[in-house]
């Protein structure tokens, strides 16, 4: 239920003005604003210069009008620049903070210095850690307070008391010298 059937509107703001509120119509997809879908729209406007924010929302009409918006990317055909506006929130009167309109500032390299390095670290961390989430894996964590192991079993059981004599549990000490 992350998509919406409501009418969606956007206002784009740049250093030379704004577009005013525009309904997003005529996507390249036959059904718009579906869960997990990327919709592409052409919005005609005078060149606004460098973009700094958008206001996006919907009219709240229709069944299932709540909408989870991940992000908006605007491609400027004059400068060939992409402007990204991260949202990752609900536009829904019954979810999150209840707002159906969001004001989103532009996300650029100065907002997230080292963003590419951060994404690369995230990918490497997931590659190293994803084995923990495979079917049939039991995870154990050492509890320093009880000196036992907390076990998360594949069948969703949790042993939070921690058996001190668990033959599979091992305690590792790590010392760092600076």
C-alpha positions in Angstrom: 0.0 0.0 0.0 2.9 2.4 -0.7 1.4 3.7 -4.0 -1.4 6.2 -4.4 -4.4 6.9 -6.7 -4.6 10.5 -5.7 -3.6 13.4 -7.9 0.1 14.3 -7.3 1.4 17.9 -7.6 4.9 19.4 -7.6 6.4 22.9 -7.3 10.1 23.2 -8.3 12.1 26.1 -6.9 15.3 27.5 -8.4 17.5 30.6 -8.2 15.4 32.3 -10.9 11.9 31.5 -9.6 9.5 28.5 -9.4 7.2 26.5 -11.6 4.1 27.0 -9.4 2.0 23.9 -8.6 1.9 21.4 -11.4 0.0 18.2 -11.5 2.1 15.3 -12.6 0.4 13.9 -15.6 1.3 11.7 -18.6 3.9 9.4 -17.1 5.7 7.0 -19.4 3.9 4.2 -17.4 0.3 3.4 -17.9 -0.4 3.3 -14.2 1.3 5.9 -12.0 2.6 6.0 -8.5 2.6 2.2 -7.9 4.7 0.6 -5.1 8.3 0.0 -6.2 7.8 1.8 -9.5 9.8 4.7 -11.0 7.5 7.2 -12.9 9.0 9.7 -15.4 7.2 12.9 -16.2 8.1 15.9 -18.5 7.4 19.2 -16.9 7.7 22.3 -19.1 9.0 25.4 -17.5 11.3 28.4 -18.0 14.9 27.6 -16.9 15.0 28.1 -13.1 18.8 28.0 -12.8 20.2 26.0 -9.9 17.4 24.1 -8.1 17.2 24.2 -4.3 13.9 22.7 -3.2 10.6 21.1 -4.3 7.2 20.9 -2.7 5.4 17.7 -3.6 2.1 16.3 -2.4 -1.3 14.9 -3.3 -4.9 16.0 -3.0 -5.8 13.1 -0.6 -8.6 11.9 -2.8 -9.3 8.3 -3.8 -9.2 5.0 -2.0 -5.7 4.2 -0.7 -4.4 7.7 -1.2 -1.5 7.4 1.2 1.8 7.4 -0.6 5.4 6.4 0.4 7.8 8.6 -1.6 11.4 7.5 -1.8 13.0 10.3 -3.8 12.5 12.7 -6.7 15.3 13.2 -9.3 15.0 16.2 -11.7 17.1 16.2 -14.8 17.9 19.6 -16.2 18.1 19.4 -20.0 19.9 22.7 -20.3 22.8 22.0 -17.9 22.6 18.2 -18.0 22.6 18.2 -14.2 20.6 15.8 -12.0 19.0 17.2 -8.8 18.0 14.7 -6.1 15.4 15.4 -3.5 15.3 12.6 -0.8 12.1 12.0 1.0 11.8 8.3 2.2 8.6 9.2 4.1 4.8 8.8 3.9 2.5 11.4 2.4 -0.5 10.0 4.3 -3.0 11.5 6.7 -2.9 8.1 8.6 0.8 7.5 8.6 4.0 9.2 9.8 3.2 12.8 10.8 -0.1 12.9 8.9 1.2 15.4 6.2 0.3 14.8 2.5 2.7 17.5 1.3 6.5 17.6 1.8 9.0 20.3 1.2 12.3 18.7 0.2 15.7 20.5 -0.1 18.1 19.4 -2.8 20.6 16.7 -1.9 24.0 17.3 -3.4 27.6 16.5 -2.8 28.0 19.3 -0.3 25.1 17.9 1.8 26.7 14.5 2.0 30.5 14.8 1.6 32.0 11.4 0.8 28.6 10.0 -0.2 30.1 7.6 -2.8 32.6 6.3 -0.2 29.8 5.8 2.2 27.7 3.9 -0.3 30.8 1.7 -1.1 31.3 1.0 2.6 27.6 0.1 2.9 27.9 -2.4 0.0 31.1 -4.0 1.4 29.5 -4.3 4.9 26.4 -6.0 3.5 28.6 -8.3 1.4 30.4 -9.3 4.6 27.4 -9.6 6.9 24.6 -10.9 4.7 25.4 -14.5 5.7 23.7 -13.8 9.0 20.4 -13.4 7.4 20.4 -16.7 5.4 17.8 -19.3 6.2 18.7 -21.7 9.1 21.3 -19.4 10.7 21.2 -19.1 14.5 22.8 -15.9 15.8 24.4 -15.7 19.2 25.4 -12.6 21.1 27.4 -12.5 24.3 25.7 -10.6 27.1 28.4 -9.1 29.3 25.8 -8.4 32.1 24.7 -12.1 32.4 27.9 -13.6 31.1 25.6 -15.8 28.9 24.6 -16.0 25.2 21.5 -14.5 23.7 20.4 -16.7 20.9 18.2 -15.8 17.9 16.9 -19.0 16.3 15.8 -19.4 12.7 12.2 -20.3 13.8 11.9 -16.8 15.4 12.5 -18.0 19.0 14.7 -15.9 21.2 16.6 -17.2 24.2 17.4 -14.0 26.1 18.4 -15.7 29.3 21.5 -17.1 27.7 22.9 -20.4 28.6 26.4 -20.0 30.1 27.3 -23.5 29.1 26.3 -23.2 25.4 28.9 -25.4 23.6 28.6 -23.3 20.5 29.1 -20.0 22.2 32.5 -18.4 22.1 33.8 -15.2 23.7 36.3 -13.2 21.8 38.3 -10.4 23.4 39.8 -7.7 21.2 42.4 -5.3 22.4 43.3 -2.2 20.4 46.6 -0.4 20.9 46.8 3.2 19.6 
